[in-house]
């Protein structure tokens, strides 16, 4: 198998493919219309050998839960990733399509499992030729929502296995869970590498919205580009459906995130755990420019 394929092998690396401007993301198009992102960093950086390749994860984007939502009417492609505000954006897309139950509390509908259907159309339902046409069509606005990989892993554990888990899947201690995180497309979608989703390694997305940055800018850009009416995001949201989209949502604010995460990644309390998870999620850290945020967690964790 090609390096970096869905067999879980390490991402391909090429140290010669570096940018002249240190610390700046680059996107390059190759002959197969696939994309790769590289980042040049100081020699002392733990990411200095990471250059992301453009290998294709066909087996993943062709599965609905790993595939982006396609709205042909509004010319939108939106990649929603588990544990990265996916519920918010799936509800957004369902409301945009006119579903009266868009704000349902039934997660089987929102997430499309247990025999329920979201009613949305996914790229996985298209042939490969049609999917490639959509993903390379400039009239479509293609966006993805991502999250700090370290806090995403922690959130997955808290939600599924933590002592106060909302969706209790079992009892697994944090350290044991975190050490199972793998740097490739293995494991459950809630903690699998985000770069495995939606053909992120194959196609170029117009907008990568980071959950911690609030995400309202993504909705505003949809309006500015003419894909969504301003009235759609300016009201009809919130507890009483009178607020703007994400107006009162403080769940995704970054305040205190580093300190909270550092409690679990402490160098003294959990030796080697931070380094393991950082290595396992390094592709996402570089691809989505979370280096600074991860360094903040590291600085805090060294004192824990």
WORAQUI-V779811 format. One record per backbone hydrogen bond with DSSP energy under -1.0 kcal/mol. CO is the residue of the C=O (numbers start at 0). NH is the residue of the N-H. If there is no record, write none. Layout:
# WORAQUI-V779811
co = [CO | CO]
nh = [NH | NH]
This chain:
# WORAQUI-V779811
co = [1 | 4 | 13 | 15 | 20 | 27 | 29 | 33 | 35 | 36 | 37 | 39 | 41 | 44 | 46 | 56 | 56 | 57 | 59 | 62 | 63 | 65 | 67 | 68 | 70 | 74 | 75 | 76 | 77 | 78 | 80 | 84 | 85 | 86 | 87 | 88 | 89 | 90 | 91 | 92 | 93 | 94 | 98 | 100 | 104 | 105 | 105 | 106 | 107 | 112 | 120 | 121 | 122 | 126 | 127 | 128 | 129 | 130 | 131 | 136 | 140 | 141 | 141 | 142 | 143 | 145 | 147 | 148 | 149 | 150 | 151 | 152 | 153 | 154 | 155 | 156 | 156 | 158 | 159 | 161 | 172 | 173 | 174 | 176 | 177 | 183 | 187 | 187 | 192 | 193 | 196 | 198 | 198 | 206 | 208 | 209 | 210 | 214 | 215 | 216 | 217 | 218 | 219 | 220 | 221 | 221 | 222 | 228 | 229 | 232 | 236 | 237 | 242 | 243 | 249 | 253 | 255 | 256 | 257 | 258 | 260 | 260 | 265 | 269 | 271 | 272 | 273 | 274 | 275 | 276 | 278 | 280 | 281 | 282 | 283 | 284 | 285 | 289 | 290 | 291 | 292 | 293 | 294 | 295 | 296 | 297 | 299 | 300 | 300]
nh = [4 | 7 | 16 | 17 | 23 | 35 | 32 | 29 | 27 | 51 | 25 | 22 | 44 | 47 | 49 | 59 | 60 | 61 | 62 | 65 | 66 | 197 | 122 | 77 | 75 | 140 | 70 | 142 | 68 | 144 | 83 | 88 | 89 | 90 | 91 | 92 | 93 | 94 | 95 | 96 | 98 | 97 | 101 | 103 | 106 | 108 | 109 | 110 | 112 | 115 | 69 | 124 | 125 | 130 | 131 | 132 | 133 | 134 | 135 | 139 | 76 | 205 | 206 | 78 | 208 | 210 | 151 | 152 | 153 | 154 | 155 | 156 | 157 | 158 | 159 | 160 | 161 | 166 | 168 | 164 | 176 | 177 | 178 | 179 | 180 | 185 | 190 | 191 | 195 | 196 | 199 | 201 | 202 | 143 | 145 | 212 | 213 | 218 | 219 | 220 | 221 | 222 | 223 | 224 | 226 | 227 | 225 | 231 | 233 | 244 | 242 | 240 | 236 | 246 | 252 | 256 | 259 | 260 | 261 | 262 | 263 | 264 | 269 | 272 | 275 | 276 | 277 | 278 | 279 | 280 | 281 | 284 | 285 | 286 | 287 | 289 | 288 | 293 | 294 | 295 | 296 | 297 | 298 | 299 | 300 | 301 | 302 | 266 | 303]
